[in-house]
């Protein structure tokens, strides 16, 4: 570690800067959370802070009545809440810049894992290429998966290099926290470790069993505590799923880069020839993840969330293999006879020259690809100011609002008030009714009464005598019409 934070950290600075830049790209022209999931997690975290307890009211109820939250990612929201409480950083600053910090730590973790195997620097560079999209999410969004990614290389590093009780305890703590931080990533960690555990059964059964206990014990405890609900979830895996709204894998792989993909397959050959358990474990881990995705893609069975999120875990493992392939290119070079000074120089340094050229080409392609990636904008500056105005002037006396479901999540996060419907709501028919109400100039007062709504935000005019315009695009229901 002393060497890491002395001379070697200097070598890593360009890679960490690249990771920071790639994670910042979706936020360059936007001071607000970008993805709807970011807005949702901000809302849950603020609700937890206000309640000062992990038992708090669901901020996005699917009915008219408040319910207690059912939060499978409570560890993430507790983490955000505690960090923000300790630092005092504003939420807008947090969601804009913290993804870059988390991604740099993830890349550093990949470097620490790869360094022991002889390809830390190129593996870290390849990890920078993991893309972010509105479909698969990724490291540039402040979401649980982005934080969970950094646990995977750290856990692999512990299992590969240590055999002490402290290392197994730390594995248990990390996997336990990951399970309440982001369950899909915890499942990915479990899948990644299965090949390594099985490969160790013959040569080091004690290490294999202890690792299996450290990784698997949190899942076993969860199974015992929530057997009935988990059984219902397991039954749903047998239902055939539709793929009509899921992301396109070729587009994501193109963003990651075809050259790194080719180098990853080269890395598979290099590690297979090396032939140790760690190398085989890395290779089989990636193929195990791919197999789970193929079952869903071809047979349409499995978890829909896994189809959209699982490719990121594959790309993380692929980045490690890409690092091995890139390091092999550097070490081998071209078979040039050293006749003359120039040929002698090329014979000695051809590998490094190709290595540097590949890095330049990869980065030169990656930067424009990232800049050309489209990200939606949920609200702009004007809407943010109007939502803040609602929070400061109206939200305490009006609890439920009607607005475009696309923007409703942001209003809940900013103004701390409920909404009739929002995007990704389970009650899609309510969202349809909401749009009809807004498209018909807000004339249906009965719609407002049915959902106890008394505030309307719309970019169009409201032609309803029961409504009063209190600010531009903001209307409230007259007191005489409210129940």
JOTA-V428260 format. One record per helix or strand of 3 or more residues. SS is the DSSP state (h for helix, s for strand). FROM is the first residue (numbers start at 1). TO is the last residue. If there is no record, write none. Layout:
# JOTA-V428260
ss->SS from->FROM to->TO
ss->SS from->FROM to->TO
This chain:
# JOTA-V428260
ss->h from->4 to->27
ss->h from->36 to->51
ss->h from->74 to->87
ss->h from->91 to->117
ss->h from->120 to->127
ss->h from->144 to->161
ss->h from->165 to->181
ss->h from->183 to->203
ss->h from->205 to->225
ss->h from->227 to->236
ss->h from->249 to->256
ss->h from->258 to->274
ss->h from->277 to->299
ss->h from->304 to->332
ss->h from->340 to->372
ss->h from->381 to->393
ss->s from->400 to->402
ss->h from->405 to->415
ss->h from->428 to->439
ss->h from->445 to->450
ss->s from->455 to->457
ss->s from->467 to->471
ss->s from->474 to->477
ss->h from->479 to->481
